[in-house]
Amino acid sequence: MKLFRTLIASALLAAPLFVLAHEAHTPRAAQAALPPEQQAWGIAGEARAVRRTIDIAMTDEMRFTPSVIEVREGETVRLRLRNRGKELHELVLGTRATIDEHAEQMKKHPTMEHDDPWMAHVKAGRTGELVWHFNRPGDFDFACLVGDHYELGMAGRVRVLPAR
């Protein structure tokens, strides 16, 4: 009976370690528990705070339409992305420097998978979205970093106007 109690006690003590080890291999689960991270171009928004949706088309002509959008500082928007092409496209928000840096990483690791809240992959013929809170004024960029799409001109601009 003493051996049985020792085994049960050991199992109960080891259970939290198993859970922690398992969570280390599930990045989405771990990320969901973390608060959003402030970026130079804003912070992940909450769907309940959205007051406006902006539709952006993505095409195999390597264009976003519209390629320039305007929002107000403090605005949380839903970017609804419609891939009208036959290729995978994505929208990555950032500064010119962060997009250029990420584009270089994608060249070195073309199969890299990422799920940051400022990026959205959209399969051919599908619709995707991201919700973003633009809490800093300025001009920021967005681009498709799949393959050579960025180099072919698949980029745009977000103008965040100061709050009124």
N, C-alpha and C positions, 0 to 999 in steps of 0.2 A: 504494500500500500504506500509506503514511504517513497519507493521508486516511482510509482504512478504519479504521486503529488509533485515530485521533482520534475518529471517529464512535462506535466501540465504547466508548472510554474515556468520552466524553460521556454516552452512554446509561447506562453503569454508574453514573456519578456522579449522574445525574438520577433513577435508579430509586428511591432512598430518599425523594426529595422527592415523587415520584408516590404512593408508598405512604402517606406522611404526609398528603398532601392528600386521598387517598381515605378514610383513616380519619377525617378531620375531618368527612366527610359521612355517617358511619355511627355515630351516637351509641351504639347498643346495643353495638357492637363495642368502642368506646372505653370505655364504662362497665364492660363485663365485665372489662377489664384493671385497673380501679381497685379499691382495697380498699373494703369497705363503709364508709359514712359514719355515724358515731354521731349519733343523734337524741336528743332529750330523752326519748322514749318507748322507746328501745332501738336495736337495730342489726339489719340484715338477717341472718337466720340461715342456717345450712347444713343442707340436708336430712338429712345423715347424723347431725346432732346432735338431731334431733326425737325426743322420747320420748313425745309426746302429740299427738293430733289433736283439734281442737275443730271440730265441725260448726256452721255458722251458715247458717240459711235466710234468703233475701232474697225479699220478696214485693211485689206491686203494691199492697198495702195500705200500703206505705211503712214496713215494719217489718223489723227483724232479729230472729231468734229463735235463740238467746237474745240479749237486748239488753244483758246484763251477763255478763261472763266474769271468772273469777279465775285468775291464774297466779302462780307464785312468781318472785321475783327470781332471775335466772340461768337460767330455763327457756326452752328453745327449743321453740316450738310450731308446728304446721302449722294454719293456719286454712283449713278446707275450706269453700268458699262455694258454696251451692246456690241458684241463681236459680230460684225456683218460679213466677216471673211471666212475663209476655209482653213486658216492657220490659227494656232494658239496665239493670243496676245495677252498683254498684261498692262496694268497701270501702276507705276511706282511713283509716289510723291516724294519730294525732297528738295534740297538745294541743288544747284548745278554741280557743286563739288561732290555731294553725296551720291548723286546719280552717276556722275562720271566714275567715281570710285567703285560703285556697285557694278557698273557696266564692265569695268576691267576684271572684277572678280568673276562675273558671269562668263567672260571669255576664257578664263583659266579653268573654270568649273561649270561647263555648259549644262550639266544635269542638276545643278544645285537647286534644292528645294527650299523655299522659305515661306513663312506664313506671318510675317510682320503685319500689323494692322494698317500700315500705309502702302500695302501692296495687294493687288488682286489679279489673279490669273483668270482668264475667261476663255473657255474652249470655243472652237469654231461654232458659230450659229447660236451661241448661248448668251445669257445675261449674267452679270455679276455685279457686286456692289462693294463699296466701302463707305464707312461712316467716319467723318473726320471733323474735329473741332479746331477751327482756325483761330487760335487765340493770340496770334502775333501778326502785326501788319507787315507787309512787304511783298516782294515778288518771289514766287517759288516756282518750281518746275515739276513736270510729270513726264514720264517717258515709258516706252515699251522696251524692255531690255532682253527680250527673247531674240536669239540669233543676232542678226545684224540690223534689226528693225530700227534701233536708235540711230545708228549711223546712216540709215536711209531716210531719216527725218521724222520718225515717229516720236514726236515730243510736243509738249505744250507748256502753257504757263498758267499759274494761278495768281491773280492779283488780289491780295488781301488788303482791302481799304481800311483805314483807321475807323474805329467805332464812332458812331455819331454822338 
